[in-house]
Amino acid sequence: MSEVETVAAPEPGVSPGLRRIEILLWALLALFLLWSLYMARTMVLPVVLGFLIALTLTPVVRWLGRKGVPDGVSAVGLIVTIGLVSILGLYALRMPAETLMRDAPEIQEEVRRKLWHVLHNFERLKQASEEMSQMASGNADGSNEDTIVVSPATGLLQTALGSLATSGTVLAVALLFAMFLLSMGDAFRSRLVKAFPDFSRKRRAARISRDVERQVSRYLAAITTINAVLGICIGLAMHLMGMPYALLWGVAAFLLNYLPYLGAMIGMFVAGAVALVTYDSTGAALLVPLVYMVLTSIEGQMITPWLVGRHLQLNAASVFLAVVFWAWLWGAAGAVLAVPLLVMAKVLCDNIPALSNIGLFLEGRSPRRRGSRARQRRGV
C-alpha cells in the first residue's frame, strides 16, 4: 500500500525560475499584441468597427429573414440605407461647417477679446512666477512684457476635418465588411462553433457568441437611440437660445456622446466658446454651456443608466480605464469603441472560468448579487 502511495504521489511543482520565465513570456506577448494593435490600427479599426456594426444589425437581419427576406438582400439594403443617410447628413452639414471654418479666426479673436482680463491676469501671474524662479536662480533680466499667446483655432479645426475625412474612409470600409458579415447570416457563427473539437467547448462557444451578439447589439442600439434623442434636444435648445449652427450642434452632440465622459466636456467647452462670440452679455453666454451640461447630465445620470444599466452592468472605473486605454492606443476611434470592446471582454470573462476574477472586477453589481445571478444561469 505504501508503494502504491509512493508511486501516486504528486509531482513536484514548477520551480520559481520557470514560473518567472512564464510570466516574462506572457508579458512579452502582451507587449507584442499592443504593438501590433497600434501599428496595424489602419487595418484593424475598420474590421473591429464592421464587426460591431454587424453585431448591431444582426437581429434586424434575422427578423427580416423570418419575414422571408433573404439575408443578402437585407444586408445590402441596411448598409446602403446607412450609407445614404450618412452622405445626406454630411451634405446637410457642409454649409454650416464651411461657415464655421471661415469664421474661425474671428471667433478666436472675439473670444480672446472678451476673455482678455482673465488671460491678462493669468499671464501676469505666470510672469510673476517665472520672475521669482529667475531671481531664485540669479538669472533675472528685468523683462516684464504683457504678452498673451492664444493657440490658433484654425489649426485645430483643420486637424478635426482631417480626422473626419480619415474616419469617413474607415466607416466606408467598415460598412462594406459589415455587409459581407450580415449576408452570411448565422453561417459565420456556426462555422466558428464547429471549429472546436468537443461538445462542451462547442456549447461554450455558442453561448459566448450568443451573449456577445445580444449584449453588444442591445448596447449599441440603445446608445444610438439615446444619442439621437439627445442630439435633437440639444439642437432645439441651441436654436431656441439663438445660437448659430443649430443643426451642427445637434449632430455634434449625437456623435460626441459616443465618447464616455469626454464627449460632453468637449461639446460644452466648444458651445461656451461660440456663445461668448454670439452674445454680448457674458451671463447669457454662460447659459449655453449650462444648458448643454444639464441635458447631458440628465442623459448620463438618469436616462442611460435606466435604459442600459438594467442589462449591462459594468464598473464605472473599468469603463473609464477602457476609454483612456483605447484612446491612447487608437485615438478618438478607440475611445468610441472602448465600451463595446469592454462588453465583449466582460462576456468572455463571464463564460471562461479562468477569467472569472477579471469578470468580477468589471462587474457593476456587488459580488453577492453576481453570484446569485450566476447560480440562476446554471439552474441552481
C-alpha positions as CSV (number, residue, x, y, z in Angstrom):
1,M,0.0,0.0,0.0
2,S,2.8,2.3,0.8
3,E,4.5,1.6,-2.5
4,V,1.3,2.5,-4.4
5,E,1.0,5.7,-2.4
6,T,4.7,6.4,-3.2
7,V,4.1,5.9,-6.9
8,A,0.9,8.0,-6.9
9,A,2.5,10.9,-5.0
10,P,2.0,14.2,-6.8
11,E,4.8,15.6,-9.0
12,P,6.8,18.5,-7.6
13,G,5.5,21.9,-8.6
14,V,7.0,24.2,-11.1
15,S,10.2,25.8,-10.0
16,P,10.2,29.6,-9.2
17,G,12.7,30.2,-12.1
18,L,10.3,28.6,-14.7
19,R,7.4,30.5,-13.2
20,R,9.2,33.8,-13.7
21,I,10.2,32.8,-17.2
22,E,6.5,32.0,-17.9
23,I,5.4,35.4,-16.6
24,L,8.0,37.2,-18.6
25,L,6.9,35.4,-21.8
26,W,3.3,36.4,-21.1
27,A,4.4,40.0,-20.6
28,L,6.3,40.0,-23.8
29,L,3.3,38.5,-25.6
30,A,1.1,41.3,-24.2
31,L,3.5,44.0,-25.3
32,F,3.8,42.4,-28.8
33,L,0.0,42.4,-29.1
34,L,-0.2,46.0,-28.0
35,W,2.4,47.0,-30.5
36,S,0.7,45.0,-33.2
37,L,-2.7,46.7,-32.5
38,Y,-1.1,50.1,-32.6
39,M,0.9,49.5,-35.8
40,A,-2.0,47.8,-37.6
41,R,-4.7,50.2,-36.4
42,T,-5.4,51.4,-40.0
43,M,-6.4,47.8,-40.9
44,V,-7.8,46.6,-37.6
45,L,-10.1,49.6,-36.9
46,P,-12.4,49.0,-39.9
47,V,-12.5,45.3,-39.1
48,V,-13.5,45.9,-35.5
49,L,-16.0,48.6,-36.4
50,G,-17.5,46.5,-39.1
51,F,-17.8,43.5,-36.8
52,L,-19.6,45.7,-34.2
53,I,-22.0,47.1,-36.9
54,A,-22.8,43.6,-38.0
55,L,-23.5,42.6,-34.4
56,T,-25.8,45.5,-34.0
57,L,-27.7,44.8,-37.2
58,T,-27.8,41.0,-36.9
59,P,-31.2,41.0,-35.0
60,V,-32.7,43.1,-37.7
61,V,-31.5,40.8,-40.5
62,R,-32.7,37.8,-38.6
63,W,-36.1,39.4,-38.1
64,L,-36.3,40.2,-41.8
65,G,-35.3,36.6,-42.6
66,R,-38.3,35.3,-40.6
67,K,-40.4,37.5,-42.9
68,G,-39.0,35.9,-45.9
69,V,-36.3,38.4,-46.9
70,P,-33.0,36.8,-47.9
71,D,-30.0,37.7,-45.7
72,G,-28.1,39.1,-48.6
73,V,-30.9,41.5,-49.6
74,S,-31.4,42.6,-46.0
75,A,-27.6,43.2,-45.6
76,V,-27.3,45.3,-48.8
77,G,-30.5,47.2,-48.0
78,L,-29.4,48.1,-44.5
79,I,-25.9,49.1,-45.4
80,V,-27.0,51.2,-48.4
81,T,-29.5,52.9,-46.2
82,I,-26.9,53.8,-43.6
83,G,-24.5,55.0,-46.3
84,L,-27.1,57.2,-47.9
85,V,-28.2,58.7,-44.6
86,S,-24.5,59.4,-43.7
87,I,-23.9,61.1,-47.1
88,L,-27.1,63.2,-46.9
89,G,-26.1,64.2,-43.3
90,L,-22.7,65.3,-44.3
91,Y,-24.1,67.2,-47.3
92,A,-26.5,69.0,-45.0
93,L,-23.7,69.9,-42.6
94,R,-21.4,71.1,-45.4
95,M,-22.6,74.8,-45.3
96,P,-22.5,75.2,-41.5
97,A,-19.1,73.6,-41.4
98,E,-17.7,75.8,-44.1
99,T,-19.1,78.9,-42.4
100,L,-17.6,77.8,-39.1
101,M,-14.2,77.3,-40.7
102,R,-14.4,80.7,-42.4
103,D,-15.4,82.4,-39.1
104,A,-12.8,80.6,-37.0
105,P,-10.2,83.4,-36.9
106,E,-12.9,86.0,-36.0
107,I,-14.3,83.6,-33.3
108,Q,-10.8,83.2,-31.9
109,E,-10.2,87.0,-31.8
110,E,-13.5,87.7,-30.2
111,V,-13.0,85.1,-27.5
112,R,-9.6,86.5,-26.8
113,R,-11.0,90.0,-26.6
114,K,-13.8,89.0,-24.2
115,L,-11.6,86.9,-22.0
116,W,-8.7,89.4,-22.1
117,H,-8.9,90.3,-18.5
118,V,-8.8,86.7,-17.4
119,L,-6.0,85.9,-19.7
120,H,-4.2,89.1,-18.7
121,N,-4.3,88.2,-15.0
122,F,-3.3,84.7,-15.7
123,E,-0.3,85.8,-17.8
124,R,0.8,88.3,-15.1
125,L,0.6,85.5,-12.5
126,K,2.7,83.3,-14.8
127,Q,5.3,86.0,-15.4
128,A,5.5,86.7,-11.6
129,S,6.1,83.1,-11.0
130,E,8.8,83.0,-13.7
131,E,10.5,86.1,-12.3
132,M,10.6,84.6,-8.9
133,S,12.2,81.5,-10.3
134,Q,14.7,83.6,-12.2
135,M,15.5,85.6,-9.1
136,A,16.0,82.4,-7.1
137,S,18.4,81.2,-9.7
138,G,20.1,84.5,-10.2
139,N,19.2,85.0,-13.8
140,A,16.6,87.8,-13.6
141,D,16.7,90.0,-16.7
142,G,14.0,92.5,-15.6
143,S,11.8,91.9,-18.6
144,N,8.1,92.5,-17.8
145,E,6.2,92.4,-21.1
146,D,2.5,91.6,-21.1
147,T,2.2,89.1,-23.9
148,I,-0.8,86.9,-24.3
149,V,-0.5,83.9,-26.5
150,V,-3.5,82.1,-27.8
151,S,-3.2,79.0,-29.9
152,P,-4.8,79.4,-33.4
153,A,-8.2,77.8,-33.7
154,T,-7.8,77.3,-37.4
155,G,-5.2,74.6,-37.0
156,L,-7.4,72.8,-34.6
157,L,-10.3,72.9,-36.9
158,Q,-8.2,71.7,-39.8
159,T,-6.9,68.8,-37.8
160,A,-10.5,67.9,-36.9
161,L,-11.5,68.0,-40.5
162,G,-8.6,65.8,-41.5
163,S,-9.6,63.3,-38.8
164,L,-13.1,63.4,-40.0
165,A,-12.0,62.5,-43.5
166,T,-10.0,59.6,-42.2
167,S,-13.0,58.5,-40.1
168,G,-15.1,58.6,-43.2
169,T,-12.8,56.2,-45.0
170,V,-12.7,53.9,-42.0
171,L,-16.5,54.0,-41.8
172,A,-16.9,53.1,-45.5
173,V,-14.6,50.1,-45.3
174,A,-16.3,49.0,-42.0
175,L,-19.8,49.2,-43.7
176,L,-18.6,47.0,-46.6
177,F,-17.2,44.5,-44.2
178,A,-20.3,44.5,-42.1
179,M,-22.4,43.9,-45.3
180,F,-20.4,40.8,-46.1
181,L,-20.8,39.5,-42.5
182,L,-24.5,40.2,-42.5
183,S,-25.0,38.5,-45.8
184,M,-23.6,35.3,-44.3
185,G,-26.3,35.1,-41.8
186,D,-25.6,32.6,-39.0
187,A,-23.1,30.7,-41.1
188,F,-20.2,32.6,-39.6
189,R,-21.2,31.7,-36.1
190,S,-22.0,28.1,-36.9
191,R,-18.6,27.7,-38.6
192,L,-16.9,29.2,-35.5
193,V,-18.7,26.8,-33.2
194,K,-17.8,23.8,-35.4
195,A,-14.1,24.7,-35.2
196,F,-14.0,23.5,-31.6
197,P,-13.3,19.8,-31.1
198,D,-15.5,18.5,-28.3
199,F,-19.2,19.2,-27.4
200,S,-18.5,21.1,-24.2
201,R,-16.3,23.7,-26.0
202,K,-18.8,23.9,-28.8
203,R,-21.6,24.7,-26.3
204,R,-19.4,27.3,-24.6
205,A,-18.5,28.9,-27.9
206,A,-22.2,29.0,-28.9
207,R,-23.1,30.6,-25.6
208,I,-20.3,33.2,-25.8
209,S,-21.2,34.2,-29.4
210,R,-24.9,34.4,-28.5
211,D,-24.2,36.6,-25.4
212,V,-21.8,38.8,-27.2
213,E,-24.3,39.4,-30.0
214,R,-27.1,40.1,-27.6
215,Q,-25.1,42.4,-25.2
216,V,-23.3,44.4,-27.9
217,S,-26.3,44.8,-30.2
218,R,-28.5,45.8,-27.3
219,Y,-26.0,48.3,-26.0
220,L,-25.2,49.9,-29.4
221,A,-28.8,50.1,-30.4
222,A,-29.8,51.7,-27.1
223,I,-26.9,54.2,-27.1
224,T,-27.6,55.2,-30.7
225,T,-31.2,55.9,-29.9
226,I,-30.3,57.8,-26.7
227,N,-27.7,59.9,-28.6
228,A,-30.2,60.7,-31.4
229,V,-32.7,62.0,-28.8
230,L,-30.0,64.0,-27.0
231,G,-28.8,65.5,-30.3
232,I,-32.4,66.6,-31.2
233,C,-32.8,68.1,-27.7
234,I,-29.5,70.0,-27.8
235,G,-30.1,71.2,-31.4
236,L,-33.6,72.5,-30.4
237,A,-32.2,74.1,-27.3
238,M,-29.4,75.9,-29.2
239,H,-32.0,77.1,-31.8
240,L,-34.3,78.4,-29.1
241,M,-31.4,80.3,-27.5
242,G,-30.4,81.9,-30.8
243,M,-27.2,80.0,-31.3
244,P,-25.9,79.7,-34.8
245,Y,-25.3,76.3,-36.5
246,A,-28.2,74.6,-34.5
247,L,-28.1,71.6,-36.8
248,L,-24.4,71.3,-36.4
249,W,-24.7,71.4,-32.6
250,G,-27.3,68.6,-32.7
251,V,-25.2,66.3,-34.9
252,A,-22.1,67.1,-32.9
253,A,-23.8,66.2,-29.6
254,F,-25.0,62.9,-31.2
255,L,-21.5,62.0,-32.3
256,L,-19.7,63.3,-29.2
257,N,-21.9,61.4,-26.8
258,Y,-20.4,58.1,-28.1
259,L,-17.3,59.2,-26.1
260,P,-18.0,58.4,-22.5
261,Y,-17.1,61.3,-20.1
262,L,-15.1,63.2,-22.7
263,G,-17.8,63.9,-25.3
264,A,-20.0,66.0,-23.1
265,M,-17.0,68.1,-21.8
266,I,-15.8,68.8,-25.4
267,G,-19.3,69.8,-26.6
268,M,-19.9,72.0,-23.5
269,F,-16.5,73.8,-24.0
270,V,-16.9,74.4,-27.7
271,A,-20.5,75.6,-27.2
272,G,-19.4,78.0,-24.5
273,A,-16.6,79.4,-26.7
274,V,-19.0,80.1,-29.6
275,A,-21.6,81.5,-27.2
276,L,-19.1,84.1,-26.0
277,V,-18.9,85.4,-29.6
278,T,-22.6,85.2,-30.2
279,Y,-23.9,87.0,-27.1
280,D,-23.0,90.5,-25.9
281,S,-23.5,89.5,-22.2
282,T,-21.2,87.0,-20.5
283,G,-24.1,85.8,-18.4
284,A,-26.2,85.0,-21.4
285,A,-23.2,83.2,-23.0
286,L,-22.6,81.1,-19.9
287,L,-26.3,79.9,-20.1
288,V,-25.4,77.9,-23.3
289,P,-22.8,75.6,-21.7
290,L,-25.0,75.3,-18.6
291,V,-28.0,74.1,-20.7
292,Y,-25.7,71.7,-22.6
293,M,-24.3,70.4,-19.2
294,V,-27.9,69.9,-17.8
295,L,-29.1,68.0,-20.8
296,T,-26.0,65.7,-21.0
297,S,-26.2,65.2,-17.2
298,I,-29.8,64.1,-17.4
299,E,-28.9,61.7,-20.2
300,G,-25.8,60.4,-18.4
301,Q,-27.1,60.1,-14.9
302,M,-30.7,59.1,-15.4
303,I,-31.7,58.0,-18.9
304,T,-28.7,55.9,-19.9
305,P,-28.5,54.0,-16.5
306,W,-32.2,53.4,-16.6
307,L,-32.3,52.0,-20.1
308,V,-28.9,50.4,-20.4
309,G,-27.9,49.6,-16.9
310,R,-30.6,47.0,-16.4
311,H,-28.9,44.8,-19.0
312,L,-25.3,46.0,-18.9
313,Q,-23.6,46.1,-15.6
314,L,-20.1,47.5,-15.8
315,N,-17.9,49.1,-13.2
316,A,-17.5,52.8,-13.8
317,A,-13.8,52.6,-13.1
318,S,-13.3,49.9,-15.7
319,V,-15.2,51.9,-18.3
320,F,-13.0,55.0,-17.6
321,L,-9.8,52.9,-17.8
322,A,-11.0,51.3,-21.0
323,V,-11.8,54.7,-22.6
324,V,-8.3,56.0,-21.5
325,F,-6.5,52.9,-22.8
326,W,-8.2,52.7,-26.2
327,A,-8.0,56.4,-26.7
328,W,-4.2,56.2,-26.0
329,L,-3.9,53.2,-28.4
330,W,-6.3,54.2,-31.3
331,G,-7.2,57.8,-30.6
332,A,-10.8,59.1,-30.8
333,A,-11.9,56.0,-32.7
334,G,-10.6,53.8,-29.9
335,A,-12.4,55.9,-27.3
336,V,-15.7,55.3,-29.2
337,L,-15.1,51.5,-29.5
338,A,-13.9,51.2,-25.8
339,V,-17.2,50.3,-24.2
340,P,-18.4,47.8,-26.9
341,L,-15.0,46.1,-26.7
342,L,-15.3,46.1,-22.9
343,V,-18.7,44.5,-23.2
344,M,-17.2,41.7,-25.3
345,A,-14.4,41.2,-22.8
346,K,-17.0,41.0,-20.0
347,V,-18.9,38.3,-21.8
348,L,-15.8,36.3,-22.4
349,C,-14.8,36.6,-18.7
350,D,-18.2,35.5,-17.5
351,N,-18.1,32.4,-19.6
352,I,-14.5,31.3,-19.1
353,P,-13.7,30.1,-15.6
354,A,-10.0,31.1,-15.8
355,L,-11.0,34.7,-16.4
356,S,-13.8,34.9,-13.7
357,N,-11.7,37.2,-11.4
358,I,-11.4,39.7,-14.2
359,G,-15.1,39.5,-14.9
360,L,-15.7,40.1,-11.1
361,F,-13.6,43.3,-11.4
362,L,-15.6,44.5,-14.4
363,E,-18.9,43.7,-12.8
364,G,-21.0,46.7,-11.7
365,R,-23.1,44.7,-9.2
366,S,-22.0,43.5,-5.9
367,P,-20.3,40.1,-5.7
368,R,-23.2,38.6,-3.8
369,R,-25.8,39.6,-6.5
370,R,-23.4,38.5,-9.2
371,G,-23.1,35.1,-7.6
372,S,-26.8,34.6,-7.2
373,R,-27.3,35.6,-10.8
374,A,-24.6,33.1,-11.9
375,R,-26.4,30.4,-10.0
376,Q,-29.6,31.3,-11.7
377,R,-28.0,30.9,-15.1
378,R,-26.7,27.5,-14.1
379,G,-30.2,26.5,-12.9
380,V,-29.2,26.1,-9.3
